[in-house]
Amino acid sequence: MNEVTCPSCFEVVSVPAPAAEDCPGMMDYDCEVCCRPMVLIVDESGFVEARGLDD
């Protein structure tokens, strides 16, 4: 699991770690606190960053 900060409500949420074959990449995810959508950006090393849909 990775922890990211929701770009909408700024709560820290745990998200599943991506599979190695999915790195780098992007996935859609809904915040577990506010239910707003965000995009998870995964780099080559598996680091995950959350961005809002408007970013």
NUMAR-97791 format. One record per atom (N, C-alpha, C, O, CB): residue in one letter; x, y, z. Coordinates in steps of 0.2 Angstrom, whole numbers, padded with zeros to 4 digits, always signed. Glycine has a CB too. Example, Ala and Ser with C-alpha at 12.3 -4.5 7.8 and 13.67 -1.06 7.14 Angstrom:
// residues 2
A+0066-0028+0039 A+0062-0022+0039 A+0066-0016+0039 A+0071-0017+0042 A+0057-0022+0045 S+0064-0011+0035 S+0068-0005+0036 S+0064+0000+0039 S+0067+0006+0040 S+0070-0003+0029 
This chain:
// residues 55
M+0004-0006+0000 M+0000+0000+0000 M+0004+0006+0000 M+0010+0006+0003 M-0005+0000+0006 N+0002+0011-0003 N+0005+0018-0003 N+0001+0023+0000 N-0006+0022-0001 N+0007+0020-0011 E+0003+0028+0003 E-0001+0034+0005 E+0000+0040+0001 E+0005+0041-0001 E+0001+0035+0012 V-0006+0043-0001 V-0006+0049-0005 V-0011+0054-0002 V-0015+0052+0002 V-0009+0047-0012 T-0010+0060-0003 T-0014+0065-0001 T-0020+0067-0006 T-0018+0068-0012 T-0010+0071+0001 C-0026+0066-0004 C-0031+0068-0009 C-0031+0075-0011 C-0030+0080-0006 C-0038+0067-0006 P-0031+0077-0017 P-0030+0084-0019 P-0037+0088-0018 P-0037+0094-0019 P-0029+0084-0027 S-0042+0085-0016 S-0049+0088-0015 S-0050+0090-0007 S-0051+0095-0006 S-0054+0084-0018 C-0049+0084-0003 C-0050+0085+0004 C-0044+0085+0008 C-0044+0087+0014 C-0055+0080+0006 F-0038+0084+0005 F-0032+0084+0008 F-0031+0079+0014 F-0026+0080+0018 F-0030+0091+0011 E-0035+0074+0014 E-0034+0068+0018 E-0029+0063+0015 E-0029+0063+0009 E-0041+0065+0020 V-0025+0060+0020 V-0021+0055+0018 V-0024+0048+0017 V-0027+0046+0022 V-0014+0055+0022 V-0024+0045+0011 V-0027+0039+0010 V-0022+0034+0008 V-0017+0035+0005 V-0033+0039+0006 S-0024+0027+0009 S-0019+0022+0007 S-0022+0019+0000 S-0028+0018+0000 S-0019+0016+0012 V-0018+0018-0004 V-0020+0016-0011 V-0016+0010-0012 V-0010+0009-0010 V-0019+0021-0017 P-0019+0005-0016 P-0015-0001-0018 P-0009+0000-0022 P-0008+0004-0026 P-0019-0006-0021 A-0003-0004-0020 A+0003-0003-0024 A+0002-0006-0031 A-0001-0011-0032 A+0009-0007-0021 P+0004-0002-0036 P+0003-0005-0043 P+0008-0011-0044 P+0013-0012-0041 P+0004+0001-0048 A+0005-0015-0049 A+0010-0020-0051 A+0016-0018-0055 A+0015-0012-0058 A+0006-0025-0056 A+0021-0021-0055 A+0027-0019-0058 A+0026-0017-0066 A+0029-0013-0068 A+0033-0024-0058 E+0022-0021-0069 E+0021-0020-0076 E+0017-0014-0078 E+0016-0012-0083 E+0017-0026-0079 D+0014-0011-0072 D+0010-0005-0073 D+0014+0001-0072 D+0011+0007-0072 D+0004-0005-0068 C+0020+0001-0071 C+0024+0006-0069 C+0029+0008-0076 C+0031+0003-0078 C+0029+0005-0063 P+0029+0014-0078 P+0025+0020-0076 P+0018+0020-0079 P+0017+0016-0084 P+0028+0026-0078 G+0014+0023-0076 G+0007+0024-0078 G+0002+0028-0074 G+0004+0032-0070 G+0004+0017-0079 M-0004+0028-0076 M-0009+0032-0073 M-0015+0027-0071 M-0017+0023-0075 M-0011+0038-0077 M-0019+0029-0066 M-0025+0025-0064 M-0030+0030-0061 M-0028+0035-0058 M-0024+0019-0059 D-0036+0029-0062 D-0042+0033-0059 D-0043+0030-0052 D-0043+0024-0052 D-0048+0033-0064 Y-0044+0034-0048 Y-0046+0032-0041 Y-0050+0037-0037 Y-0050+0043-0039 Y-0039+0031-0037 D-0055+0034-0033 D-0060+0038-0030 D-0057+0039-0022 D-0056+0034-0019 D-0067+0036-0030 C-0057+0045-0020 C-0055+0046-0013 C-0059+0042-0008 C-0065+0042-0009 C-0055+0053-0011 E-0056+0038-0003 E-0060+0035+0002 E-0064+0039+0007 E-0068+0037+0010 E-0056+0029+0005 V-0062+0045+0007 V-0064+0050+0012 V-0070+0054+0009 V-0076+0054+0012 V-0059+0054+0015 C-0068+0058+0004 C-0073+0062+0001 C-0077+0060-0006 C-0081+0063-0008 C-0070+0069-0001 C-0074+0054-0008 C-0077+0050-0014 C-0076+0054-0021 C-0079+0052-0026 C-0084+0049-0013 R-0072+0059-0020 R-0071+0063-0027 R-0065+0059-0031 R-0061+0056-0028 R-0068+0070-0025 P-0066+0060-0037 P-0061+0056-0042 P-0054+0060-0042 P-0054+0066-0041 P-0064+0056-0049 M-0049+0056-0043 M-0042+0058-0043 M-0038+0054-0048 M-0041+0048-0050 M-0038+0059-0037 V-0033+0056-0050 V-0029+0052-0055 V-0022+0050-0051 V-0019+0055-0048 V-0027+0055-0062 L-0020+0044-0051 L-0014+0042-0047 L-0009+0041-0053 L-0010+0037-0058 L-0015+0035-0044 I-0003+0045-0052 I+0002+0045-0057 I+0008+0040-0054 I+0010+0042-0048 I+0005+0052-0058 V+0010+0035-0057 V+0015+0030-0055 V+0021+0031-0059 V+0021+0030-0065 V+0012+0023-0055 D+0027+0032-0056 D+0033+0033-0060 D+0036+0026-0060 D+0033+0021-0058 D+0038+0038-0056 E+0042+0026-0063 E+0045+0020-0065 E+0047+0016-0059 E+0048+0009-0059 E+0052+0021-0069 S+0048+0019-0053 S+0050+0016-0047 S+0045+0013-0043 S+0046+0010-0038 S+0055+0020-0043 G+0038+0015-0045 G+0033+0013-0041 G+0030+0019-0036 G+0025+0018-0033 G+0034+0007-0037 F+0033+0025-0036 F+0031+0030-0032 F+0024+0033-0035 F+0023+0034-0041 F+0036+0036-0032 V+0019+0034-0030 V+0013+0036-0032 V+0011+0043-0030 V+0013+0045-0024 V+0007+0031-0030 E+0009+0047-0035 E+0007+0054-0033 E-0001+0055-0035 E-0003+0052-0041 E+0011+0059-0037 A-0005+0058-0031 A-0012+0059-0033 A-0013+0066-0036 A-0010+0071-0033 A-0016+0058-0027 R-0017+0067-0041 R-0018+0073-0044 R-0026+0074-0045 R-0029+0069-0046 R-0014+0074-0051 G-0028+0080-0045 G-0035+0081-0046 G-0036+0080-0054 G-0032+0081-0058 G-0038+0088-0043 L-0043+0080-0056 L-0044+0079-0063 L-0043+0086-0066 L-0042+0085-0073 L-0051+0077-0064 D-0042+0091-0063 D-0041+0098-0066 D-0034+0099-0067 D-0032+0104-0070 D-0045+0103-0062 D-0029+0095-0063 D-0022+0097-0063 D-0019+0094-0070 D-0013+0095-0070 D-0019+0093-0057 
